[in-house]
């Protein structure tokens, strides 16, 4: 049968450009997954990202991403 699951996670990524290590992106995910042991699967989630500046010429930012995926488990 179909399995229904809650997904949650997060992480951080450094941003380096010609000025050096100037900011960091902190991101999370909260989502839903529907999956058979073998067969089709479906996922959807909200993945907000926050940019945290380390230098005065950089700005804070909020990016509200959403995602949708389809696949096959085997």
Kinemage of the C-alpha trace (Angstrom):
@kinemage 1
@onewidth
@group {chain A} dominant
@subgroup {mainchain}
@vectorlist {calphas} color= white
{ca unk a 1} P 0.000 0.000 0.000
{ca unk a 2} L 0.808 3.646 -0.083
{ca unk a 3} L 2.942 5.081 2.758
{ca unk a 4} L 2.441 8.686 3.831
{ca unk a 5} L 5.364 10.442 5.530
{ca unk a 6} L 6.295 13.830 6.952
{ca unk a 7} L 9.747 15.189 5.964
{ca unk a 8} L 11.788 17.790 7.802
{ca unk a 9} L 15.398 18.911 7.459
{ca unk a 10} L 17.789 21.783 7.029
{ca unk a 11} L 21.309 22.912 6.355
{ca unk a 12} L 23.663 25.779 5.641
{ca unk a 13} L 25.853 26.806 2.690
{ca unk a 14} L 28.644 29.376 2.537
{ca unk a 15} L 28.743 31.898 -0.305
{ca unk a 16} L 32.193 32.780 -1.629
{ca unk a 17} L 32.840 35.257 -4.433
{ca unk a 18} L 35.688 37.554 -5.492
{ca unk a 19} L 35.361 39.397 -2.140
{ca unk a 20} L 35.847 36.163 -0.151
{ca unk a 21} L 33.463 34.422 2.259
{ca unk a 22} L 30.786 37.101 2.435
{ca unk a 23} L 27.513 35.430 3.463
{ca unk a 24} L 25.746 32.214 4.359
{ca unk a 25} L 22.475 30.619 3.239
{ca unk a 26} L 20.512 28.787 5.944
{ca unk a 27} L 17.754 26.580 4.578
{ca unk a 28} L 15.119 24.198 5.832
{ca unk a 29} L 12.474 21.905 4.424
{ca unk a 30} L 9.096 20.798 5.664
{ca unk a 31} L 7.198 18.456 3.407
{ca unk a 32} L 5.012 15.476 2.632
{ca unk a 33} L 5.942 12.227 0.842
{ca unk a 34} L 3.589 9.542 -0.486
{ca unk a 35} L 5.420 6.381 -1.562
{ca unk a 36} L 4.822 2.701 -2.266
{ca unk a 37} L 7.520 0.216 -1.242
{ca unk a 38} L 8.030 -0.300 -4.992
{ca unk a 39} L 6.363 2.016 -7.445
{ca unk a 40} L 5.388 5.631 -7.893
{ca unk a 41} L 6.225 8.299 -5.342
{ca unk a 42} L 5.175 11.902 -4.891
{ca unk a 43} L 6.762 14.641 -2.757
{ca unk a 44} L 5.943 18.259 -2.029
{ca unk a 45} L 7.540 20.713 0.357
{ca unk a 46} L 8.257 24.244 1.500
{ca unk a 47} L 11.972 25.149 1.526
{ca unk a 48} L 12.592 28.624 2.933
{ca unk a 49} L 16.103 30.075 2.587
{ca unk a 50} L 17.626 32.926 4.578
{ca unk a 51} L 20.729 34.812 3.453
{ca unk a 52} L 22.851 36.028 6.364
{ca unk a 53} L 25.446 38.645 5.345
{ca unk a 54} L 28.904 38.824 6.925
{ca unk a 55} L 29.966 42.075 5.228
{ca unk a 56} L 28.414 45.560 5.336
{ca unk a 57} L 27.821 45.732 1.561
{ca unk a 58} L 25.692 42.526 1.614
{ca unk a 59} L 21.989 42.392 2.577
{ca unk a 60} L 19.736 39.948 4.434
{ca unk a 61} L 17.338 38.054 2.150
{ca unk a 62} L 14.424 35.627 2.478
{ca unk a 63} L 13.611 33.268 -0.409
{ca unk a 64} L 10.414 31.166 0.025
{ca unk a 65} L 10.940 28.166 -2.324
{ca unk a 66} L 8.411 25.365 -2.839
{ca unk a 67} L 9.056 22.039 -4.507
{ca unk a 68} L 7.218 19.188 -6.173
{ca unk a 69} L 8.660 15.869 -7.324
{ca unk a 70} L 7.499 12.620 -8.867
{ca unk a 71} L 9.531 9.452 -9.104
{ca unk a 72} L 9.718 5.686 -8.924
{ca unk a 73} L 11.120 3.627 -6.045
{ca unk a 74} L 12.643 0.203 -6.623
